[in-house]
Amino acid sequence: MDNTITIRPAVPDELETVAHLRWEWILENDGIPVTGRDEFLKYFVSWAEENASSHRCMVLLRDEVIIGMAWLVVLPRVPSPRALHRASGDLQCVYVVPDERDSGLGGRLIDAVLDRAQELGLERVTVHSSPRAIPAYSRHGFETSPRLLQAQVARTP
């Protein structure tokens, strides 16, 4: 197994591979797709292209093979007299293929997204985590906040 690991922004011709990862993630977690695989892949690629300015995908590669992904969603915030241009981020869909887990690669992916958020000048990055991943996020700087609240308004898949 080669040990050349790269983390970088995804390029357009990699979006179908990223869509495959998203599909596998849902199946791995006992999710039930509402579409067929081909329909999902086509939709996902189109969606990612249309939302590229707000949803930035980072890929994790071993050599030339994509083995993980993470998405940084950039959310513009209301201007303030103290800062005219404000934005925050949301870390979404962090996924590493099963054979590559528990080796620190997910943490490297999280750090790369946080570095990108800092480059973009984001005020903060939030994440909605599975219970299994909370320790990983905590090790990489995420902490609970008494000021960040959420209301569940719809059940999301």
C-alpha positions in Angstrom: 0.0 0.0 0.0 1.4 3.4 -1.0 1.6 6.0 1.7 1.3 9.1 -0.5 -1.7 11.0 1.0 -3.0 14.2 -0.5 -5.9 16.4 0.7 -7.0 19.1 -1.8 -10.1 20.7 -3.3 -12.0 18.3 -5.6 -11.9 19.1 -9.3 -15.1 18.8 -11.4 -14.2 15.5 -13.0 -13.9 13.9 -9.5 -17.5 14.7 -8.5 -18.9 11.4 -9.7 -16.4 9.6 -7.5 -17.4 11.8 -4.6 -21.1 10.9 -5.4 -20.2 7.2 -5.2 -18.7 7.8 -1.7 -21.9 9.5 -0.6 -24.0 6.6 -2.0 -21.8 4.1 -0.2 -22.0 6.1 3.1 -25.8 5.9 3.0 -25.8 2.2 2.4 -23.2 1.6 5.0 -25.4 3.3 7.6 -28.5 1.3 6.7 -30.0 4.2 4.8 -32.6 3.5 2.2 -32.1 5.4 -1.0 -35.2 7.1 -2.5 -33.7 6.9 -6.1 -31.7 4.5 -8.1 -27.9 4.7 -8.0 -27.5 6.2 -11.5 -30.1 8.8 -11.0 -28.5 9.8 -7.7 -25.0 10.0 -9.2 -26.2 12.2 -12.0 -28.2 14.5 -9.7 -25.4 14.8 -7.2 -22.8 15.8 -9.8 -25.2 18.4 -11.2 -26.0 19.7 -7.7 -22.4 19.9 -6.7 -21.6 21.9 -9.9 -24.5 24.3 -9.3 -23.5 24.8 -5.6 -19.8 25.1 -6.0 -19.6 28.6 -4.8 -21.1 27.8 -1.4 -20.3 24.1 -1.0 -16.6 23.3 -1.3 -15.5 19.7 -1.4 -12.2 18.5 -0.2 -11.0 15.1 -1.2 -8.6 12.7 0.5 -6.4 10.7 -1.8 -4.0 7.8 -1.5 -1.9 8.3 -4.6 -4.6 9.0 -7.3 -7.4 7.2 -5.6 -10.1 9.2 -3.7 -10.6 7.5 -0.3 -12.4 10.3 1.5 -14.3 13.6 1.3 -15.5 16.5 3.4 -17.6 19.5 2.5 -17.2 23.0 3.8 -20.4 25.0 3.4 -19.8 28.7 3.4 -22.7 30.7 4.8 -22.7 34.5 4.4 -23.8 36.3 7.6 -25.6 39.6 8.1 -23.2 42.6 7.9 -22.3 44.3 11.2 -21.0 47.8 11.7 -17.9 46.0 13.1 -17.5 43.7 10.0 -19.1 44.3 6.7 -18.1 40.9 5.2 -18.9 38.0 7.5 -19.3 34.3 6.9 -19.4 31.1 8.9 -19.0 27.5 7.8 -20.6 24.2 8.3 -18.5 21.0 8.0 -20.6 18.3 6.3 -20.3 14.8 4.9 -16.9 13.9 6.3 -16.3 10.3 5.1 -13.4 8.0 4.8 -13.7 4.6 3.2 -13.9 1.8 5.8 -10.5 0.2 5.0 -8.8 3.6 5.7 -10.5 4.5 9.0 -8.9 4.7 12.5 -5.5 5.7 11.0 -5.7 9.5 11.6 -6.7 10.3 8.0 -10.2 11.6 9.0 -8.5 14.0 11.4 -6.2 15.2 8.7 -9.2 15.8 6.5 -10.9 17.8 9.3 -7.8 19.9 9.8 -7.5 20.6 6.1 -11.1 21.9 6.1 -10.5 24.0 9.1 -7.3 25.4 7.4 -9.4 26.3 4.4 -12.1 27.9 6.6 -9.3 30.1 8.1 -8.0 31.0 4.7 -11.5 32.1 3.8 -11.8 34.2 7.0 -14.8 32.3 8.4 -15.8 33.3 11.9 -16.5 29.7 13.0 -17.2 26.3 11.6 -20.0 24.0 13.0 -20.6 20.3 12.6 -23.5 18.0 13.2 -21.8 14.8 14.2 -22.7 11.1 14.7 -22.0 10.0 18.3 -19.1 7.9 17.0 -17.3 10.9 15.5 -17.7 13.4 18.4 -14.3 12.5 19.9 -12.6 13.0 16.5 -14.1 16.4 16.1 -13.2 17.3 19.7 -9.6 16.3 19.1 -9.5 18.8 16.2 -10.8 21.8 18.0 -14.6 21.5 18.0 -16.3 22.1 21.3 -19.8 22.5 22.5 -21.2 26.0 22.8 -23.8 27.3 25.1 -24.7 30.0 22.5 -25.2 27.8 19.4 -28.7 26.3 19.5 -30.7 24.4 17.0 -34.3 23.6 16.4 -35.3 20.4 14.5 -37.9 21.6 11.9 -37.9 18.6 9.6 -36.5 15.1 9.6 -33.6 15.0 7.2 -32.2 11.8 5.6 
